[in-house]
Amino acid sequence: MTAQCATRGGSSYTSAMPPLPRRALPAETIELARFLVGRLLVRRIDGRRVAGRIVETEAYPPGDPTGYFRPGLTTANAPLFGVRGTAYVRLVYGANFTLNVAADALGTGAAVLIRALEPIEGVDVMRAHRPGAADRDLARGPGRLCVALAIDAALSGLDLCAGRRLWLERGAGPAADIHVCTRIGLSRDMHRQLRFVERGSRFVSVSP
């Protein structure tokens, strides 16, 4: 039995849906980045479901010169080389955690960066983690969403298909209308259209 937990655009979202199985995740990085827009990212905190609808992703496919797979497999980036659907939590500039999803084949080192969420469940928990932030800004950006959902290095290596502490769900809302554009904050390969955003969402980090 599921319980309605929030509405968006007249469509109900339901809790206690099963985690997305690995077989549902596209095997290619760019397709996975597109697929994840409109899915739910769910975090369990002190027995509470805290969840957001993914509204923005970026793909870092195999061989991308800006990818975190360089300089090869290390202790720190090992989850990036894990099976598709493994969480890789990276500390950026010594200040902000970011959540990446390992993509492509085992050992490849490709990833999808989760850039922004639309808060759906446990919004009060997100507000407590980001006091003073407007609801629109709770998870609008990769660093902010990690603070809002209490995502840190302890969750790196977690299987996002297993339903423990942090996981992905299909979601019950309408399919996302996706706009494809260039990635943000890069000094190389800036022309590549590898950012996927939900068209018209006010929760994306930077409007295309």
C-alpha positions as semicolon CSV with decimal commas, in nm:
position;residue;x (nm);y (nm);z (nm)
1;M;0,000;0,000;0,000
2;T;0,130;0,343;-0,089
3;A;0,045;0,679;0,055
4;Q;0,007;1,005;-0,131
5;C;0,271;1,245;-0,012
6;A;0,274;1,548;-0,238
7;T;0,124;1,689;-0,553
8;R;0,282;1,863;-0,847
9;G;0,084;1,997;-1,138
10;G;-0,220;1,805;-1,019
11;S;-0,040;1,469;-1,022
12;S;0,013;1,275;-0,700
13;Y;0,348;1,142;-0,588
14;T;0,349;0,827;-0,379
15;S;0,583;0,706;-0,111
16;A;0,721;0,357;-0,058
17;M;0,773;0,287;-0,426
18;P;1,040;0,026;-0,499
19;P;1,390;0,151;-0,583
20;L;1,475;0,164;-0,952
21;P;1,634;-0,170;-1,047
22;R;1,969;-0,159;-1,221
23;R;1,820;-0,313;-1,534
24;A;1,601;-0,002;-1,570
25;L;1,905;0,229;-1,589
26;P;2,027;0,292;-1,945
27;A;2,369;0,142;-2,000
28;E;2,511;0,450;-2,177
29;T;2,610;0,763;-1,983
30;I;2,434;1,028;-2,191
31;E;2,113;0,830;-2,205
32;L;2,129;0,773;-1,829
33;A;2,164;1,149;-1,772
34;R;1,851;1,207;-1,977
35;F;1,663;0,920;-1,813
36;L;1,724;1,044;-1,459
37;V;1,545;1,377;-1,516
38;G;1,200;1,334;-1,365
39;R;1,301;1,047;-1,134
40;L;1,308;1,073;-0,755
41;L;1,617;1,084;-0,537
42;V;1,521;0,956;-0,192
43;R;1,713;0,986;0,134
44;R;1,617;0,824;0,464
45;I;1,707;1,045;0,761
46;D;1,614;0,938;1,114
47;G;1,336;0,720;0,974
48;R;1,197;0,998;0,755
49;R;1,172;0,994;0,375
50;V;1,328;1,306;0,227
51;A;1,294;1,318;-0,150
52;G;1,324;1,543;-0,452
53;R;1,239;1,515;-0,818
54;I;1,553;1,533;-1,029
55;V;1,522;1,832;-1,263
56;E;1,880;1,872;-1,386
57;T;2,171;1,640;-1,466
58;E;2,503;1,653;-1,649
59;A;2,671;1,366;-1,834
60;Y;3,044;1,297;-1,808
61;P;3,085;1,014;-2,060
62;P;3,388;0,788;-2,108
63;G;3,699;0,979;-2,209
64;D;3,556;1,321;-2,120
65;P;3,855;1,545;-2,036
66;T;3,661;1,707;-1,753
67;G;3,553;1,378;-1,593
68;Y;3,653;1,266;-1,245
69;F;3,797;0,939;-1,376
70;R;4,130;1,116;-1,427
71;P;4,406;1,032;-1,327
72;G;4,266;0,680;-1,317
73;L;4,136;0,455;-1,043
74;T;4,225;0,579;-0,693
75;T;4,098;0,507;-0,345
76;A;3,900;0,832;-0,352
77;N;3,725;0,785;-0,685
78;A;3,681;0,406;-0,676
79;P;3,296;0,428;-0,660
80;L;3,304;0,607;-0,995
81;F;3,437;0,287;-1,151
82;G;3,170;0,073;-0,984
83;V;2,861;-0,085;-1,132
84;R;2,605;0,143;-1,296
85;G;2,396;0,309;-1,025
86;T;2,671;0,340;-0,763
87;A;2,685;0,672;-0,575
88;Y;3,008;0,870;-0,599
89;V;3,010;1,161;-0,354
90;R;3,292;1,404;-0,425
91;L;3,416;1,695;-0,216
92;V;3,471;1,992;-0,450
93;Y;3,708;2,277;-0,362
94;G;3,719;2,145;-0,007
95;A;3,379;2,296;0,061
96;N;3,087;2,128;-0,116
97;F;2,985;1,767;-0,171
98;T;2,837;1,668;-0,505
99;L;2,646;1,352;-0,594
100;N;2,740;1,157;-0,904
101;V;2,595;0,831;-1,034
102;A;2,842;0,581;-1,182
103;A;2,747;0,511;-1,542
104;D;2,838;0,292;-1,836
105;A;3,023;-0,039;-1,796
106;L;3,195;-0,156;-1,478
107;G;3,545;-0,011;-1,460
108;T;3,477;0,273;-1,706
109;G;3,477;0,574;-1,475
110;A;3,190;0,762;-1,642
111;A;2,930;0,948;-1,438
112;V;2,612;1,151;-1,425
113;L;2,615;1,454;-1,194
114;I;2,284;1,525;-1,018
115;R;2,265;1,905;-1,034
116;A;1,924;2,003;-0,894
117;L;1,609;1,871;-0,728
118;E;1,253;1,990;-0,688
119;P;1,171;1,925;-0,318
120;I;0,884;1,675;-0,288
121;E;0,891;1,501;0,052
122;G;1,039;1,593;0,389
123;V;1,067;1,957;0,287
124;D;1,077;2,055;0,655
125;V;1,393;1,843;0,696
126;M;1,553;2,018;0,399
127;R;1,461;2,356;0,548
128;A;1,625;2,258;0,878
129;H;1,944;2,166;0,691
130;R;1,940;2,491;0,491
131;P;1,792;2,750;0,728
132;G;1,686;3,074;0,566
133;A;1,687;2,934;0,213
134;A;1,377;2,982;0,001
135;D;1,207;2,655;-0,093
136;R;1,309;2,715;-0,454
137;D;1,673;2,723;-0,346
138;L;1,677;2,425;-0,107
139;A;1,826;2,185;-0,362
140;R;1,894;2,414;-0,659
141;G;2,254;2,323;-0,735
142;P;2,473;2,017;-0,666
143;G;2,621;2,147;-0,340
144;R;2,290;2,271;-0,204
145;L;2,110;1,944;-0,272
146;C;2,377;1,751;-0,084
147;V;2,333;1,978;0,218
148;A;1,953;1,956;0,197
149;L;1,959;1,575;0,189
150;A;2,257;1,533;0,427
151;I;2,464;1,363;0,157
152;D;2,832;1,337;0,241
153;A;3,135;1,116;0,179
154;A;2,994;0,844;0,409
155;L;2,741;0,763;0,134
156;S;2,999;0,733;-0,144
157;G;2,998;0,380;-0,284
158;L;2,635;0,317;-0,186
159;D;2,422;0,120;-0,433
160;L;2,144;0,359;-0,541
161;C;1,937;0,063;-0,658
162;A;1,933;-0,110;-0,317
163;G;1,697;0,117;-0,121
164;R;1,930;0,183;0,174
165;R;1,981;0,537;0,307
166;L;1,992;0,689;-0,045
167;W;1,828;0,555;-0,357
168;L;1,650;0,627;-0,685
169;E;1,280;0,576;-0,758
170;R;1,085;0,597;-1,079
171;G;0,834;0,850;-0,942
172;A;0,470;0,878;-1,035
173;G;0,458;1,227;-1,184
174;P;0,429;1,324;-1,549
175;A;0,721;1,253;-1,782
176;A;0,972;1,537;-1,791
177;D;0,989;1,768;-2,091
178;I;1,366;1,778;-2,132
179;H;1,579;2,058;-2,273
180;V;1,939;1,973;-2,372
181;C;2,209;2,238;-2,333
182;T;2,574;2,293;-2,240
183;R;2,728;2,209;-1,904
184;I;2,815;2,470;-1,642
185;G;3,143;2,591;-1,491
186;L;3,385;2,414;-1,724
187;S;3,702;2,546;-1,885
188;R;3,717;2,273;-2,150
189;D;3,464;2,107;-2,380
190;M;3,218;2,386;-2,303
191;H;3,041;2,340;-2,637
192;R;2,916;1,987;-2,568
193;Q;2,543;1,962;-2,505
194;L;2,550;1,725;-2,210
195;R;2,326;1,902;-1,958
196;F;1,965;1,787;-1,928
197;V;1,707;2,010;-1,758
198;E;1,334;1,990;-1,711
199;R;1,197;2,261;-1,935
200;G;1,031;2,542;-1,741
201;S;1,135;2,416;-1,396
202;R;1,211;2,695;-1,151
203;F;1,427;2,456;-0,949
204;V;1,713;2,415;-1,201
205;S;2,048;2,564;-1,097
206;V;2,088;2,783;-1,406
207;S;1,815;2,828;-1,664
208;P;1,924;2,722;-2,015
